[in-house]
Amino acid sequence: MTIAAHVNHLGKVEAVALTAVPVLVALAIGFALGKYRTHVFQNRGEAKLSRAVKMRFVAPDYHLLNHVSIRLDDGTTQIDHVLVSRFGIFVIETKDYTGWIFAGARDRYWTQVLYRSKFRFQNPIHQNYKHVLAIQGLLDFLPADLVRSIVVFTGDATFKTAIPDGVFTLPTFLAYVDGQRAEVMSINRAQFCVGRLETARLSVTKLTDIEHVQRLRHRYGSDE
């Protein structure tokens, strides 16, 4: 190889290296933004449930959608998770609480006791009811009873009252889903449901979060 050819070859190598740098930077930025979005839009309990479900229930039988925001006539509603499967559709509200929980299925508020302090929070069964209606409306070609309301407590809270129907700890929820083996739809129909939900959901942005929180504060006086 002549000196001129060698120099020309080095120039091409440098050009390739320089081209690769922006790609690597873009990948690094994308990875960082992905972690940032996960941090912003999923709390600890939601992330814990998402990891557990994805490890145990996989495609094509199961499809997990996280942080689903849907436009309604009176604003937006945000659903922590929707698990679409051949065995039913599970609309999931997560609560990452500790301490003691006093709960009544029909009570407007439940109570968390943490040491000597008491905190009230909106009954998550009632909270999830609107979420279920929203999913039933989007999937109106399915029997309504295939869309099931699920509330999951992912922390180490202890119920000091009877646990209402449809309320689980993370381990009991995983066992519950694992026990649902009666096929209620085909894989193709489940995938169609996922497509319908993905098309209808709003983009995950801070603006949709702010709008949703403002509506809840106006209605309930809290962010729950």
C-alpha positions in Angstrom: 0.0 0.0 0.0 1.4 3.4 -1.0 1.6 6.2 1.5 -1.2 8.1 -0.3 -3.4 5.0 -0.2 -2.6 4.5 3.5 -3.5 8.1 4.3 -6.7 7.7 2.4 -7.6 4.5 4.3 -6.9 6.2 7.6 -9.2 9.1 6.6 -12.0 6.7 5.9 -11.5 5.0 9.3 -11.6 8.3 11.0 -14.8 9.3 9.1 -16.5 6.0 10.1 -15.4 6.6 13.7 -16.8 10.1 13.7 -20.1 8.9 12.2 -20.4 6.3 14.9 -19.9 8.8 17.7 -23.3 10.6 17.2 -25.0 7.2 17.0 -23.5 6.1 20.3 -24.4 9.4 21.8 -27.9 9.1 20.6 -28.2 5.6 22.0 -26.9 6.8 25.3 -29.4 9.7 25.4 -32.2 7.4 24.4 -31.3 4.9 27.2 -31.2 7.8 29.7 -34.5 9.2 28.6 -36.1 5.7 28.8 -34.9 5.4 32.4 -36.1 8.9 33.1 -39.6 8.2 31.7 -39.8 5.0 33.7 -38.8 6.9 36.8 -41.3 9.7 36.1 -44.3 7.7 35.0 -44.0 4.6 37.1 -43.9 4.6 40.8 -42.1 1.9 42.8 -45.2 -0.3 43.2 -46.1 -0.1 39.5 -42.5 -0.9 38.5 -42.5 -3.9 40.9 -45.7 -5.3 39.5 -44.6 -4.7 35.9 -41.4 -6.6 36.5 -43.1 -9.5 38.2 -45.8 -9.9 35.5 -43.4 -9.7 32.6 -41.1 -12.3 34.1 -44.0 -14.8 34.7 -46.6 -14.1 32.0 -45.2 -13.8 28.4 -46.4 -13.3 24.9 -48.2 -14.5 22.9 -50.6 -15.5 25.7 -50.2 -12.3 27.7 -49.6 -8.6 26.9 -49.0 -6.0 29.6 -49.7 -2.3 29.0 -48.4 0.1 31.6 -49.6 3.7 32.4 -52.5 3.8 30.0 -54.1 7.2 29.7 -57.4 7.4 28.0 -59.4 10.5 26.9 -63.0 10.6 28.4 -65.8 13.1 27.9 -64.9 14.8 31.2 -61.1 14.7 30.9 -58.7 11.8 31.1 -58.3 8.7 33.2 -55.0 6.9 33.9 -54.8 3.2 34.4 -51.7 1.7 36.1 -51.8 -1.5 34.1 -53.9 -3.5 31.6 -53.0 -7.2 31.3 -54.5 -8.6 28.1 -54.6 -12.4 27.9 -56.4 -15.3 26.3 -57.9 -15.8 29.8 -59.4 -12.4 30.4 -58.4 -8.8 30.6 -57.2 -7.5 34.0 -57.5 -3.8 34.7 -55.0 -3.2 37.6 -54.7 -0.4 40.2 -51.6 -0.7 42.3 -51.0 0.6 45.8 -47.5 0.5 47.3 -48.4 0.9 51.0 -47.0 -0.2 54.3 -48.5 -0.3 57.8 -52.0 -1.5 58.6 -55.0 -1.2 56.2 -58.6 -0.9 57.2 -60.8 -1.5 54.2 -64.5 -2.0 53.4 -65.6 -2.8 49.9 -68.3 -0.2 49.9 -66.5 2.5 52.0 -65.6 5.7 50.2 -62.3 5.9 51.9 -59.9 3.3 53.3 -57.5 4.0 56.2 -53.8 3.4 56.5 -52.3 3.3 60.0 -48.6 3.9 60.1 -47.1 3.9 63.6 -49.4 6.4 65.4 -50.5 8.3 62.3 -53.7 7.6 60.2 -54.1 8.5 56.6 -57.3 8.2 54.5 -57.2 7.3 50.8 -59.8 6.8 48.1 -61.3 3.3 48.0 -59.2 1.8 45.1 -62.1 -0.4 44.1 -64.2 2.6 43.4 -61.2 4.3 41.8 -60.7 1.4 39.4 -64.4 1.2 38.5 -64.1 4.1 36.0 -61.0 2.5 34.6 -62.9 -0.7 34.0 -65.7 1.1 32.3 -63.3 2.9 30.0 -61.7 -0.4 28.9 -65.1 -2.0 28.5 -66.1 0.9 26.2 -63.0 0.6 24.1 -63.4 -3.2 23.8 -67.2 -3.2 23.4 -67.0 -6.2 21.1 -66.2 -8.4 24.2 -68.6 -9.5 26.9 -68.3 -7.0 29.7 -67.5 -9.6 32.3 -64.2 -10.5 30.5 -62.8 -7.2 31.8 -62.0 -7.6 35.5 -61.1 -5.1 38.1 -58.0 -5.9 40.1 -56.4 -3.9 43.0 -52.9 -5.0 44.0 -51.0 -3.9 47.1 -47.3 -4.3 46.3 -45.9 -3.1 49.6 -45.8 -4.9 52.9 -49.1 -3.5 54.2 -51.2 -5.8 56.5 -55.0 -5.8 56.2 -56.6 -5.6 59.6 -60.0 -6.2 58.1 -61.3 -8.8 55.6 -59.7 -8.3 52.2 -62.4 -7.3 49.7 -63.0 -9.4 46.6 -60.7 -8.3 43.7 -58.0 -7.0 46.1 -54.7 -8.9 46.2 -51.1 -8.7 47.4 -48.6 -9.1 44.6 -47.9 -12.8 45.3 -51.7 -13.7 45.5 -52.3 -11.7 42.3 -49.7 -13.6 40.4 -51.2 -16.9 41.7 -54.7 -15.7 40.8 -53.7 -14.9 37.2 -51.8 -18.2 37.0 -55.0 -20.0 38.0 -57.0 -18.5 35.2 -56.8 -21.2 32.6 -60.2 -21.1 30.9 -59.5 -19.7 27.4 -62.0 -16.9 26.6 -60.5 -15.5 23.4 -58.0 -16.5 20.7 -54.5 -15.2 20.5 -55.6 -13.2 17.4 -58.5 -11.6 19.3 -56.1 -10.8 22.3 -53.7 -9.1 19.9 -56.6 -7.1 18.3 -57.5 -5.9 21.8 -53.9 -4.8 22.4 -54.0 -2.9 19.1 -57.3 -1.2 20.0 -55.9 -0.1 23.3 -52.6 1.1 21.9 -54.4 3.1 19.3 -56.7 4.8 21.8 -54.2 5.5 24.6 -52.8 9.0 24.9 -49.0 9.6 24.6 -47.3 9.3 28.0 -46.3 12.9 28.8 -46.1 15.0 31.9 -49.0 17.1 30.6 -51.4 14.2 30.7 -50.2 13.5 34.3 -50.8 17.1 35.3 -54.3 17.2 33.7 -55.3 14.0 35.4 -54.0 15.1 38.8 -55.8 18.4 38.6 -59.1 16.6 37.8 -58.7 14.3 40.8 -57.9 17.2 43.1 -61.0 19.0 41.9 -63.2 15.9 42.4 -61.7 14.3 45.5 -59.3 16.8 47.0 -56.4 14.4 46.6 -54.0 12.9 44.1 -55.3 9.3 44.7 
